[in-house]
Amino acid sequence: MHANFEPLTPLSFLGRSASVFPEREAIIYRSRRLTYREFGEEVQRQAKAIHKHIEVGDVVTVVAPNVPEMLIAHFAVPLAGGVLSPLNPRLAPGEFEYILQHSESRLVLVDVEVTEKIASVVEGMPSPPTVVEVVDRQAGFEGTSDTSVVDYSEFLESGAGAPDFRWGVQDEAAPITLNYTSGTTGAPKGAVYSHRGAHLSSLGEVIHNGYDASTRYLATLPMFHCNGWCTPWAVTAAGGTHLCLRAVRADAIWEAFRREQVSHLCGAPVVCATIVDAEEADPVEQEIRMTTAGAAPPPSIIEKLEALNITPVHVYGLTEVYGPFTICEPQEAWEDHEPRNRALLMARQGVPMIHAGETRVVDELMNDLPSDGETLGEVVLRGNGVMTGYFKNPEATEEAFRGGWYHTGDLGVMHPDGYVELKDRAKDIIISGGENISSIELEKTLQAHPGVSDVAVVGVQHEKWGERPVAYVVVRAGSEVSEESLRAHCGERLAKFKVPDRIEFVEELPRTATGKIRKHTLRAGK
């Protein structure tokens, strides 16, 4: 022990808030309300049970929407010495199987709506993890009759009597979470977050979002996505209130705005559109700060949000950088601009957040490009806001970190004022409703169909979802293939949100002289 050093970890945030604000409301979910004292107790209970089933460093998977148990797991899993791997309940069985095997998960906490899917997946695994079913009775669910899974209440009892864990860690560089993202090859890669990185990123969120004791944060951003941009830890650090939300629906959001006096929320542009287009939409009394990322919201959406007393804040990041890395910091001079021009300035990806590090736009030789708002290059990042690496993938880690910078694969420009603006995604990742869809993964799935000879998938702008995938398919000679059959083929192998909205049949795909598909031509609909 040292008098002048304590390893950084977001676990300390809950230890402090439970001690300093024991009777303050920490979690609200329908009729369920937990104080910070009760929040801390629930985390300790879950951590003790988890500790009985794992060794230090083992991966614990949680498959659930934004219910209290998912929030609790963000503290309980690392408190027990495990590494949290949160997964989207909408993934397909094959995707779950790949990730569970790759992560070597020893324990899975699963929401009741996904129990059957997960149980069938682990049944065929050579070393299946223990599956624990979390029943959301607040939403009217009852437990399944599957005897192969453990009931959550019984699971918690398995740790009864054990002493409380200390709200700290020995090594701040140790992994805290493992977040899977689709790479350019289509195979999911696991981005490893450290306790130190999560701690600093959370404090960055506190500062930039203005979280404090009065914060009432509505969880519209999935906690399985970059750990909810570190908000489970950040809001707890500030001693604010978490408003859990099982599903993102316009009526539920607006009810929370008014009943629970929401002050903050995060979400993809589709959530912005859902809010402004709702029948219930009407200016709220309190100012609400909404952080959004992905494709920038159209200026019209930004204007509508401001008219509702909702201040949009645009950020940019990736799974590999704990969520947001840059933020479009507003400048006082922007207030003098016309609303539409101000919205365009606000839609840029911005400058590095206070915890994050540095941002550059470079050419292929890592030379800085002119800050003229026109010269296109790759956006590279460096600093405390970058992951430690890809799990069990040293080759991909070395490639991503070449030259001492994290290569985003995103193309952008640097403006004279130092604000970065994205122009394209070199990774061919389609961001739809805040979800990442790998075009290459989708292409491989379509190419596996016996009637497909060639295929290319691109993202096209969509008013509600930001982007949606469209596939261009060359049919194999002598085959008869319909759009419906190909969509069904994809739906059987991938999550439903990844299935192309439209499939166009063409005689050949446009290619360059070197054989590369001209995707910009396809995006233009030519």
KANORGI-V617266 format. One line per field, one symbol per residue. ss: DSSP state (a for helix, b for strand, c for the rest). phi: phi as a letter, one per 30 degrees, with the letter a starting at -180 (. if undefined). burial: b if it has 16 or more other ideal C-beta (glycine too) atoms within 10 Angstrom, else e. A space follows every 50 residues. Layout:
ss=???
phi=???
burial=???
This chain:
ss=cbccbcccccaaaaaaaaaaccccbbbbbccbbbbaaaaaaaaaaaaaaa acccccccbbbbbccbcaaaaaaaaaaaacccbbbbbcccccaaaaaaaa aaacccbbbbbaaaaaaaaaaaaccccccbbbbbccaaaccccccccccb baaaaaacccccccccccccccccbbbbbbbbcccccbbbbbbbaaaaaa aaaaaaaaaccccccbbbcccccccaaaacaaaaaaaaccbbbcbcccca aaaaaaaaaccccbbbbbaaaaaaaacccccccccccbbbbbbcccccaa aaaaaaaccbbbbbbbbbaaacbbbbbccccaaaaaccaaaaaaaacccb bbcccccbbbbbcccccbccccccccbbbbbbccccccbbcccaaaaaaa caaacbbbbbbbbbcccccbbbbbbcccbbbbccbbbbaaaaaaaaaccc cbbbbbbbbbbbcccbbbbbbbbbbcccccccaaaaaaaaaccccaaacc cbbbbcccccbcccccbcaaaaaccc
phi=.bdbabedadedddedddddbecddcbbbhddbbddddeddddddddddd edcbcejddccbcaddcedddeddcdddddjccdbdbdddddeddddddd dddhecbbcbdedcedddddddecddbdddccccccddcidcddcdddcc deddedddcdjddddddabdbddddcbbcdbdcddjdeccdccceddddd dddddeddcidadcdbccddcdddchhhhideddddedidcdcdbdbdbe ddddddecdchecbabldeddeddddcdddeaecdddccccbbidddeed dddddddciccdbcbbabedbijdbcbdddceddddddeddddddddddj beddcdkbbbcbcdciddcedcibddaddbbakddcedlcdhbddddddd cdiibdddiccabcdedicdbdbacddhcccbiicdbddddddddddddd cccaabcbcbdbdccibbdbccbcddeicbbcddddddedddcbeeddde dbbccbdacdbddcjdddddddddic
burial=eeeeeebbbbbbbbbbbbeebeebbbbbbeeeebbbbbbbebbbbbbbbb bebbeeebbbbbbbbbbbbbbbbbbbbbbbbbbbbbbbbbbbeebbbbbb bbbebbbbbbbbbbbebbbebbeeeeebbbbbbbbbeeeebeebeeeebb ebeebbebbeeeeebebebeebebbbbbbbbbbbeebbbbbbbbbbbbbb bbbbbbebbebeeebbbbbbbbbbbbbbbbbbbbbbbbbbbbbbbbebeb eebbebbeeeebbbbbbbbbbbbbbbebeebeeeeeebbbbbbbbbbbbe bbbbbeebebebbbbbbbbbbbbbbbbbeeeeeeeeeeeeebbebbbbbb bbbebbbebbbbeeeeeebebeeeeebbbbbbbbbbbbbbbebeebbeeb beeebbbbbbbbbbbeeebbbbeebebbbbbbbbbbbbbbbbbbbbeebe bbebbbbbbeebeebbbbbbbbbebeeeeebeeeebbebbeebbbeebbb eebeeeeebeeeeeeebebebbeeee
